[in-house]
Amino acid sequence: MATRIGVVVMALAFALYIWLLGGLAISFIRVGVDKGEPVALIMGIALVIFPFIGAWALGRELWFGWRGEQLAKRLGAEGLLPDEEVELRPSGRVLQSDADALFPAYKSAVEEAPEDWRAWFRLGVVYDAAGDRKRARSATREAIRLERRGIS
């Protein structure tokens, strides 16, 4: 629930940012046109374009989070989420030695069935538990892509 509240707060902050930036962009464009200032005109145009890029990035991240959550719910309902017992640090992260011991089984599952979104998602969960966010996101993206294509 805290994550959802954080997402809503960030989305509202982004909407406020776009609104304020829009006013600033219009001011720059007016100065650029009225006074013949090319730098002000370019800055105004850039201030119009950047929020669209930001909105696209925000939408993509929200979609990724939503799809990942849907896949996690499906795997949870099927009883296929990783459930190994591991030792945790005081921070709540998995000990690296425990994580290293888990990877071979999940990696071989992906190698044996590279078109199985479930195997990719479980590998992403294990990477995430170990704190390797880059690989976790990559594996989760692959799981989303495969599931969306209707494979396995």
Helices and strands as residue ranges (DSSP letters): H 2-34, H 38-78, H 96-112, H 117-129, H 133-148
